[in-house]
Amino acid sequence: MPLTFPPTRARASGFSLVEVLVAMFVVAMGILALAGLLQASTRYAKMSELRSNATLLANDIADRMRANAVGAQLGVLGYDSTGKAFPTTVAAPHLACTSEAPCDPTDLARADMADWTARVRATLPKGSAWIQFRAGKAPAPDSLDVWVGWADPLTLAPGISTDRSGTECPPGWKAAEPSVRCVYLQVTP
């Protein structure tokens, strides 16, 4: 006699609706996380670009000061900027120094400041500059403090400071613009 087995229930194959919904939820959360990561990386890339530009501008004026060491040591008559508000104004235009019309150190400093402050304003959002002469006490040499500042266009909301924004800035700038960011450089001519 042949063996017979009792009829068994056919096993269901495939996925249930609940399993599909859970899988879709997990994939959706992953996509949202990637979108947030993309937004953050874009923000930090822009902040890095602005900081790099500000550093290049600070090094540019430092090179100009070292090339005109006499003008750098003149204080207010040289590279020391007097407009300390944020955003600062562009220095008054000055005639260019040429071989036909040479400049003394004061004129060269003013021409440098006019060119440089215009570049700071054009390169950075609300680009501002603060340069302060510090007379050295022997044996320390004279120096100039250079701050290049800008308003961070990617601040999350007006009036809300992010991270350490403004901690490297001169006094008063943080109060005038909560989203201010700065690069500081000390120059010895």
C-alpha positions in Angstrom: 0.0 0.0 0.0 1.3 3.4 -0.9 2.0 5.9 1.8 -0.2 8.9 1.7 0.3 12.0 3.6 -2.4 14.2 4.9 -3.0 17.3 2.8 -0.9 20.3 4.0 -1.6 23.9 3.6 0.3 25.5 0.8 3.0 27.8 2.1 2.5 31.5 1.1 5.3 33.1 -0.7 6.3 36.7 -1.2 6.2 39.7 1.2 3.4 40.9 3.4 2.1 44.5 3.2 3.6 45.3 6.6 7.1 44.2 5.5 6.9 46.3 2.4 5.7 49.4 4.4 8.6 49.0 6.9 11.1 48.7 4.0 9.7 51.8 2.4 10.0 53.7 5.7 13.6 52.7 6.2 14.5 53.7 2.7 12.7 57.1 3.1 14.6 57.8 6.3 17.9 57.1 4.5 17.0 59.5 1.7 16.0 62.2 4.2 19.3 61.7 6.0 21.3 62.0 2.8 19.3 65.2 1.9 20.3 66.7 5.3 23.9 65.7 4.8 23.9 67.3 1.3 22.5 70.6 2.7 25.1 70.7 5.5 28.0 70.0 3.2 26.9 72.8 0.8 26.7 75.2 3.8 30.1 74.3 5.1 31.6 74.5 1.6 30.3 78.0 1.2 31.6 79.0 4.7 35.0 77.5 3.7 35.1 79.5 0.5 34.4 82.8 2.3 37.0 82.1 5.0 39.6 81.3 2.3 38.8 84.5 0.5 39.1 86.5 3.7 42.4 84.8 4.5 43.7 85.7 1.0 42.6 89.3 1.5 44.3 89.5 4.9 47.5 88.1 3.5 47.3 90.6 0.6 47.2 93.6 2.9 49.9 92.1 5.0 52.2 91.9 1.9 51.3 95.5 1.0 52.3 96.6 4.5 55.5 94.7 4.5 56.3 96.2 1.1 55.6 99.7 2.5 57.1 99.3 6.0 57.4 103.1 6.5 53.8 103.6 5.6 52.7 100.7 7.9 54.3 102.5 10.9 52.5 105.8 10.3 49.4 104.8 12.3 46.3 106.7 11.2 48.3 108.3 8.3 49.2 104.9 7.0 47.2 101.7 7.1 45.3 102.1 10.3 41.6 102.3 9.4 39.5 104.6 11.4 36.0 103.4 10.5 35.4 100.7 13.0 31.6 100.1 12.4 30.3 97.0 10.8 30.0 97.0 7.8 32.9 99.4 7.2 33.0 101.9 4.4 35.3 101.6 1.5 38.4 103.9 1.8 38.3 107.0 -0.3 39.7 106.6 -3.8 43.3 107.7 -4.3 45.3 108.3 -7.4 47.4 105.4 -8.4 51.2 105.5 -7.9 53.1 105.5 -11.2 56.6 106.2 -12.3 55.4 109.5 -13.6 53.6 110.4 -10.4 55.5 108.5 -7.6 54.0 108.3 -4.1 55.4 108.8 -0.7 54.7 106.1 1.9 51.5 107.9 3.1 50.1 108.1 -0.4 51.0 104.5 -1.2 49.3 103.4 2.0 46.1 105.3 1.1 46.2 103.9 -2.5 46.6 100.4 -1.1 43.7 100.9 1.4 41.4 102.3 -1.3 42.1 99.3 -3.6 42.1 96.7 -0.9 38.9 97.8 1.0 37.1 97.9 -2.4 38.2 94.3 -3.0 37.1 93.3 0.5 33.6 94.8 0.0 33.3 93.3 -3.5 34.5 89.8 -2.5 32.7 89.1 0.8 29.0 89.7 1.8 29.1 92.9 3.9 32.9 92.7 3.6 34.6 94.8 6.3 38.1 95.6 7.4 39.6 96.8 10.7 43.3 97.6 10.9 44.8 98.9 14.1 48.4 100.0 14.6 50.1 98.9 17.8 53.3 100.6 18.8 55.7 98.0 20.1 57.4 98.2 23.5 61.1 97.4 23.4 62.2 94.8 22.5 58.9 93.9 20.7 58.5 95.5 17.2 55.5 97.6 16.1 52.6 95.6 14.7 49.3 95.9 13.0 46.2 93.9 13.8 44.1 93.1 10.8 40.6 91.8 10.9 38.6 90.9 7.8 34.9 90.3 8.5 31.8 89.3 6.6 28.2 88.5 7.3 27.5 84.8 7.1 24.7 84.5 4.5 23.9 81.0 5.7 23.0 81.8 9.2 19.9 79.8 10.1 17.8 82.8 11.2 18.4 86.5 11.6 19.8 87.3 15.0 20.8 83.8 15.8 24.5 83.2 16.1 26.0 79.9 14.9 28.9 78.0 16.3 31.6 80.4 17.3 30.7 83.2 14.9 32.2 86.5 15.9 34.6 85.2 18.5 37.6 86.3 16.5 36.1 89.7 15.6 36.9 93.1 17.0 34.8 94.5 19.8 31.5 95.9 18.6 31.2 93.9 15.4 29.3 91.1 17.0 26.8 93.5 18.5 26.2 95.2 15.1 25.9 91.9 13.1 25.1 88.6 15.0 26.1 86.5 12.0 29.6 88.2 11.6 32.6 85.9 10.9 36.2 87.1 11.0 39.8 86.3 10.1 42.5 87.8 12.3 46.1 88.4 11.3 48.8 90.2 13.2 51.4 91.8 10.9 54.9 93.0 11.8 56.1 95.3 9.0 
